[in-house]
Amino acid sequence: MIAKEPYAQDDDSVSLQAVVEKLLQKKEQMFPPKFRFDICKEAAEFNFDLLKENNFELEKLLNPTDKCVTSYGSEFKSVEDLAELLHRHPRWEAMKEKLEKAVIFQSRTWTITSENKMSRKHCIEETINQRKSMLRT
């Protein structure tokens, strides 16, 4: 496939009708999360009690049976929805494979030393102290 000038008169890589249909498509109902996200002592206590009531099973609370904004993958569109819009794009098949099968990224191994262990501990302690001071105000 020869690449066309973007937005050229004969560019048929994206169907305007498909875009309009997707925009007008009825969205799946999303339920609100059970957690409170405001930064205050009451929210922290509420969230702790919620976790305690559910035997500290965070995954169960974040991924309830009802579709929720905290459910795993709730922020993503289905590959089928994207395919309707992007199937003519020259790189669609490569992107589709990455979306369906995941992407493997190479990463460096990190050697834990006493120096960087102490540095990480210091960062965690600083974060905890900052959050405690926020709760006091």
HELIX and SHEET records of a PDB file:
HELIX    1   1 LEU A   16  LEU A   24  1                                   9    
HELIX    2   2 LYS A   41  GLU A   53  1                                  13    
HELIX    3   3 LEU A   58  LEU A   62  1                                   5    
HELIX    4   4 VAL A   79  LEU A   86  1                                   8    
HELIX    5   5 TRP A   92  LYS A  101  1                                  10    
HELIX    6   6 SER A  114  ARG A  136  1                                  23    
END                                                                             
